[in-house]
Amino acid sequence: MAWISGGFVVLLCMVAVLAPLLLSPDAPFQISNSVLLAPSAGHWFGTDDLGRDVLLQVIWGTRISLIVGIVSALAAGIIGLVVGAISGYCGGLADAMIMRTTEIFQVMPIFVLAALIVAMAGAGETRIIAVIAGLSWPQTARVVRSEVLRIKGLGYAEAARCLGISEFRILVFEIIPNAVGPVIAVSTLTAAFAILLEAALSFFGLTSSDTISWGSTLSTGQRLLYTAWWLSVFPGTLIFLTALAFNMFGDCVREALDPRSE
Amino acid sequence: MTTETQPARPLLDVRSASISFKQQHGAMVHAVRSVSFAVGAGETVALVGESGSGKSSLARLVLCLTRPDSGEIHLAGERIDHLSNRELRTRRLLMQPVFQDASAAFNPRRTVMQSLEQALRCSATPPVDMRPAVEELLEQVRLFPASRLLNRFSHELSGGQRQRLGIARALAVNPRLIVADEPLSGADVSIRGQILDLLIEIQESRGIAYLFITHDMTLARAFAHRVLVMYKGEIVEQGTTEQIFAEPKNEYTKILVKAAASIDDVAA
């Protein structure tokens, strides 16, 4: 499982990195007379209603999906790690205030809010990333907090305190390295969620018209589902597989990072 | 309690220390109530009592991991309970803990070498050359062959080896007092004996004092110079080991002594 999901994630990353090197940036936008061709040797994934190659669109879309997924997960992970560590380690008033804040975030419908913000502020990957990171860090923060609370009472944290090591160093060198496993698991879930959210927003047309992503291709496809199935099936399957692969890969990474597992 | 059982110039002096905790549903638990005792240099004092009697809370108080609500803790003639963590730093090295749960006592991301190096670096005079210093520590606690253990992680060691490693870490900073919270409760009988022998040997060579927390009266009798009996957060009786076992005065102590005697009968 680790190899399959990890291999798939690596493959996607390679596609995303190599695409602009091997293809001209206009290639996916190239309009032609060969409209709505079924998958064939010339067009493996067929063509859309403007005669554009679906394979090229899907390859180009990989970039958007991966950037949005990975960057927003990374940003949410870092914010959550810092906030959660402060909350768990300081305790008291700071902890209470941070935890109430995360609870407010948890009852917010992320998709609706993201759609609202993007619709009002305008589309763009950076905004989508900011919205996803800004709304999903509380999950990571809560996980980190509970880990920090658990670890700070363990023997090695107390032993470090008895050795006169400063609280800051204990937090950074003893506690946080042992709390990152669950953070990575949560972050891969965030990445999968971000990819789905970006696809959904593009599907509803909430992206700029000059970017191609899996969601926007899918959106074209659903209008033509009965005449050109390939427009929906290929990007849809990729969204599904990518979200799945990120989830599974996250589980494997977390297990691999746990020094006690075999 | 007679005055001659108290050491003249105690290393550790706890004066009417109390601490209470608030439970989740708001009730206060008085874990330690106005406890006073002293530990002299090079002496072994056993703190006995059943689970929940406040022994571990008292150990944490002594180690300044929690601060008393009232009372004073003096270490080597200096009051330490009101010092800030920064001020405590160097004083803390005089006393070191050995924990009950040896599997959680070491950072799972550090090797044996890294854990002991961390401790050595905290000592008053950190060695320049770490590797031989770490190997020497391992040999002192009879962990052989030291060179083969250096790159292992603590979870790759056996329970007994881990407990020895815990003792080695405590020794790294040359403490004068070791606070050991049930250090033998996880080990099987043969390993208990070996670790007990090791502790006695270390005491003889280094003159270290032990505050030895245990629920096991037979262990206290075999090992301790003096015994403190704790019940419901209070020290109900203290005296030399002979006194406590020969003529216990407190009712609870009598029950403990009697129970220990009957275990001995079964063993014999």
HADDOCK unambig.tbl for C-alpha pairs under 7 A between the chains (distance, minus, plus):
assign (segid A and resid 154 and name CA) (segid B and resid 104 and name CA) 5.93 0.50 0.50
assign (segid A and resid 154 and name CA) (segid B and resid 105 and name CA) 6.82 0.50 0.50
assign (segid A and resid 155 and name CA) (segid B and resid 99 and name CA) 6.58 0.50 0.50
assign (segid A and resid 155 and name CA) (segid B and resid 104 and name CA) 5.30 0.50 0.50
assign (segid A and resid 155 and name CA) (segid B and resid 105 and name CA) 4.00 0.50 0.50
assign (segid A and resid 155 and name CA) (segid B and resid 106 and name CA) 6.78 0.50 0.50
assign (segid A and resid 156 and name CA) (segid B and resid 104 and name CA) 6.43 0.50 0.50
assign (segid A and resid 156 and name CA) (segid B and resid 105 and name CA) 4.50 0.50 0.50
assign (segid A and resid 156 and name CA) (segid B and resid 106 and name CA) 4.77 0.50 0.50
assign (segid A and resid 156 and name CA) (segid B and resid 107 and name CA) 5.54 0.50 0.50
assign (segid A and resid 159 and name CA) (segid B and resid 97 and name CA) 6.77 0.50 0.50
assign (segid A and resid 162 and name CA) (segid B and resid 92 and name CA) 5.91 0.50 0.50
assign (segid A and resid 162 and name CA) (segid B and resid 93 and name CA) 6.98 0.50 0.50
assign (segid A and resid 162 and name CA) (segid B and resid 96 and name CA) 6.32 0.50 0.50
assign (segid A and resid 163 and name CA) (segid B and resid 92 and name CA) 6.63 0.50 0.50
assign (segid A and resid 163 and name CA) (segid B and resid 93 and name CA) 5.99 0.50 0.50
assign (segid A and resid 163 and name CA) (segid B and resid 119 and name CA) 6.67 0.50 0.50
assign (segid A and resid 163 and name CA) (segid B and resid 122 and name CA) 6.21 0.50 0.50
assign (segid A and resid 164 and name CA) (segid B and resid 89 and name CA) 4.20 0.50 0.50
assign (segid A and resid 164 and name CA) (segid B and resid 90 and name CA) 6.63 0.50 0.50
assign (segid A and resid 164 and name CA) (segid B and resid 92 and name CA) 6.31 0.50 0.50
assign (segid A and resid 174 and name CA) (segid B and resid 107 and name CA) 6.58 0.50 0.50
assign (segid A and resid 259 and name CA) (segid B and resid 108 and name CA) 6.32 0.50 0.50
assign (segid A and resid 259 and name CA) (segid B and resid 109 and name CA) 6.42 0.50 0.50
assign (segid A and resid 260 and name CA) (segid B and resid 155 and name CA) 6.84 0.50 0.50
